[in-house]
Amino acid sequence: MNAEKIDQYFKDHRTDHLEELKAFLRIPSISSLTEHKGDVRKAAEWLKEAMEKAGLENAEVFETDGHPVVYADWLHAEGKPTVLVYGHYDVQPVDPLNLWETPPFDPHVRDNKLYARGASDDKGQTFMHVKAVEALLKLEGELPVNIKFIVEGEEEIGSPTLPKYVEQNQEQLKADLIVISDTGMQGPGRPAVCYGLRGLAGIQIDVQGPKGDLHSGLYGGAVQNPLHAIVEILQSFRDKEGVIQVDGFYDDVLEVSDAERAEFAALEFDLEKEKQELGIIEDFGEKGYSFVERTWIRPTLEINGITGGFSGEGIKTVLPAQASAKITCRLVPNQDPDDIVAKLRAHVEANKPAGVTVTISDFDKGQPFLTPYDHPAIQAAGRSYERVYNVKTAFTRMGGSVPIVAVFDQVLGLPVVLMGFGLSSENFHAPNEHFHLENFDKGLRVISDYLYEAAQL
């Protein structure tokens, strides 16, 4: 890549690119709200037109059982690899509105940061890939690789229809690697390539006692209290150090090599700073694992919410008829969500107290994902970051879950390169979401460089 020429191109077109991105961000494509269904489609159509303008071909908005998928390609690099770029054009709701300094769909630049819903997650990052392709086509008349785009409108609601689309369109999506920019960097000026995500398995536990709430004075001590029952069940899940007590829970956990753990240690994670930012007195978790390891390579079981009884002001001497709890587990490679849910069900059945009926419902499942951090496609991304940021790239895992990544891995069988440009401080999913334009500028150059790196794989 001619770095000087591409750098000058992005400098010359920066204002135009930001104005285009602002137009994209003005579309309130909130996938979870029915009243914005038309806006989601409008965003899909906008993106299709932007792809055509960039020089991509076969751009089309494809229908799904939910919100549409946008596809485009450029396939004239004979004998070269094909890169599949994934992103999403839908965004989260914006409540509470009163906490936004400027309207969420009226983009503003302040302190070299672009404020708007979707600026970082994920319209801004997806837009960068389109503009990188446009720049190379205008400067060189061709791309160093073949490229395909698949951009969905349902990521923020769990990508419910995309797995079916991927399964039915494997030939259309056939490629050599997948690139996704929907993750973050280690910090300002500290690029990172993410090569692993945890999976997810969730259940809801509903405990039914008497047919209705009872007076605790008349019936307390003689009738099982569903709140006490659910507390007993929940307490049985973990020991005091957070080690999960469900039989067989750790059986399939893929252990991490000493070399990879050494890479984690070399990141020089500042635990004291993290505790201060989180407002906690001390960290918690399995002995023998660092804070980073507990959140990246170890599975978890967390209670996300408990309901039941009276929680208003004052006191109400009631023995509640019902109680519920929601639980999610973050899973690591080799753990299967269906297997974990089955083990959770068996554990609840074995530990439920007498005198109540317990019902268990499944929700939120996603496979864990891992591409070896020494994979050539991963290491190539690190080199592209380093050329632009002039610092060593970190190779990280992430504690969160992006279920569609595992779908790509399992159905298409391709290495997935997660090279994001967001920062954890950018308020995605919260009021005042923003994108640091330093990373917008440098990210365009990194993506352009990576297409040349990918050509050599």
LINMO-V956811 format. One record per residue. N is the residue number from 1. SS is DSSP state (H for helix, E for strand, - for the rest). Layout:
BEGIN
N,SS ; N,SS
END
This chain:
BEGIN
1,- ; 2,- ; 3,H ; 4,H ; 5,H ; 6,H ; 7,H ; 8,H ; 9,H ; 10,H ; 11,H ; 12,H ; 13,- ; 14,H ; 15,H ; 16,H ; 17,H ; 18,H ; 19,H ; 20,H ; 21,H ; 22,H ; 23,H ; 24,H ; 25,H ; 26,- ; 27,- ; 28,- ; 29,- ; 30,E ; 31,- ; 32,- ; 33,- ; 34,H ; 35,H ; 36,H ; 37,H ; 38,H ; 39,H ; 40,H ; 41,H ; 42,H ; 43,H ; 44,H ; 45,H ; 46,H ; 47,H ; 48,H ; 49,H ; 50,H ; 51,H ; 52,H ; 53,H ; 54,H ; 55,- ; 56,- ; 57,E ; 58,E ; 59,E ; 60,E ; 61,E ; 62,E ; 63,- ; 64,- ; 65,- ; 66,- ; 67,- ; 68,- ; 69,E ; 70,E ; 71,E ; 72,E ; 73,E ; 74,E ; 75,- ; 76,- ; 77,- ; 78,- ; 79,- ; 80,- ; 81,- ; 82,E ; 83,E ; 84,E ; 85,E ; 86,E ; 87,E ; 88,E ; 89,- ; 90,- ; 91,E ; 92,- ; 93,- ; 94,- ; 95,- ; 96,- ; 97,H ; 98,H ; 99,H ; 100,- ; 101,- ; 102,- ; 103,- ; 104,- ; 105,- ; 106,- ; 107,- ; 108,E ; 109,E ; 110,E ; 111,- ; 112,- ; 113,E ; 114,E ; 115,E ; 116,- ; 117,- ; 118,- ; 119,- ; 120,- ; 121,- ; 122,- ; 123,H ; 124,H ; 125,H ; 126,H ; 127,H ; 128,H ; 129,H ; 130,H ; 131,H ; 132,H ; 133,H ; 134,H ; 135,H ; 136,H ; 137,H ; 138,H ; 139,H ; 140,H ; 141,- ; 142,- ; 143,- ; 144,- ; 145,- ; 146,E ; 147,E ; 148,E ; 149,E ; 150,E ; 151,E ; 152,E ; 153,- ; 154,- ; 155,H ; 156,H ; 157,H ; 158,- ; 159,- ; 160,- ; 161,- ; 162,H ; 163,H ; 164,H ; 165,H ; 166,H ; 167,H ; 168,H ; 169,- ; 170,- ; 171,- ; 172,- ; 173,- ; 174,- ; 175,- ; 176,- ; 177,E ; 178,E ; 179,E ; 180,E ; 181,- ; 182,- ; 183,- ; 184,E ; 185,- ; 186,- ; 187,E ; 188,- ; 189,- ; 190,E ; 191,- ; 192,E ; 193,E ; 194,E ; 195,E ; 196,E ; 197,E ; 198,- ; 199,E ; 200,E ; 201,E ; 202,E ; 203,E ; 204,E ; 205,E ; 206,E ; 207,E ; 208,E ; 209,- ; 210,- ; 211,- ; 212,- ; 213,- ; 214,E ; 215,E ; 216,H ; 217,H ; 218,H ; 219,H ; 220,E ; 221,- ; 222,- ; 223,E ; 224,- ; 225,- ; 226,H ; 227,H ; 228,H ; 229,H ; 230,H ; 231,H ; 232,H ; 233,H ; 234,H ; 235,H ; 236,- ; 237,- ; 238,E ; 239,- ; 240,- ; 241,- ; 242,- ; 243,- ; 244,E ; 245,- ; 246,- ; 247,- ; 248,- ; 249,- ; 250,- ; 251,- ; 252,- ; 253,- ; 254,- ; 255,- ; 256,- ; 257,- ; 258,H ; 259,H ; 260,H ; 261,H ; 262,H ; 263,H ; 264,H ; 265,H ; 266,H ; 267,- ; 268,- ; 269,- ; 270,- ; 271,H ; 272,H ; 273,H ; 274,H ; 275,H ; 276,H ; 277,H ; 278,H ; 279,- ; 280,- ; 281,- ; 282,- ; 283,- ; 284,- ; 285,- ; 286,- ; 287,- ; 288,- ; 289,- ; 290,- ; 291,H ; 292,H ; 293,H ; 294,H ; 295,H ; 296,H ; 297,- ; 298,- ; 299,- ; 300,- ; 301,- ; 302,E ; 303,E ; 304,E ; 305,E ; 306,E ; 307,E ; 308,E ; 309,- ; 310,- ; 311,- ; 312,- ; 313,- ; 314,- ; 315,- ; 316,- ; 317,- ; 318,E ; 319,E ; 320,- ; 321,- ; 322,E ; 323,E ; 324,E ; 325,E ; 326,E ; 327,E ; 328,E ; 329,E ; 330,E ; 331,E ; 332,- ; 333,- ; 334,- ; 335,- ; 336,- ; 337,H ; 338,H ; 339,H ; 340,H ; 341,H ; 342,H ; 343,H ; 344,H ; 345,H ; 346,H ; 347,H ; 348,H ; 349,H ; 350,H ; 351,H ; 352,- ; 353,- ; 354,- ; 355,- ; 356,- ; 357,E ; 358,E ; 359,E ; 360,E ; 361,E ; 362,E ; 363,E ; 364,E ; 365,E ; 366,E ; 367,- ; 368,- ; 369,E ; 370,E ; 371,- ; 372,- ; 373,- ; 374,- ; 375,- ; 376,H ; 377,H ; 378,H ; 379,H ; 380,H ; 381,H ; 382,H ; 383,H ; 384,H ; 385,H ; 386,H ; 387,H ; 388,H ; 389,H ; 390,- ; 391,- ; 392,- ; 393,- ; 394,E ; 395,E ; 396,E ; 397,E ; 398,E ; 399,- ; 400,- ; 401,- ; 402,- ; 403,H ; 404,H ; 405,H ; 406,H ; 407,H ; 408,H ; 409,H ; 410,H ; 411,H ; 412,H ; 413,- ; 414,- ; 415,E ; 416,E ; 417,E ; 418,E ; 419,- ; 420,- ; 421,- ; 422,E ; 423,- ; 424,- ; 425,- ; 426,- ; 427,- ; 428,- ; 429,- ; 430,- ; 431,- ; 432,- ; 433,- ; 434,E ; 435,E ; 436,E ; 437,H ; 438,H ; 439,H ; 440,H ; 441,H ; 442,H ; 443,H ; 444,H ; 445,H ; 446,H ; 447,H ; 448,H ; 449,H ; 450,H ; 451,H ; 452,H ; 453,H ; 454,H ; 455,H ; 456,- ; 457,-
END
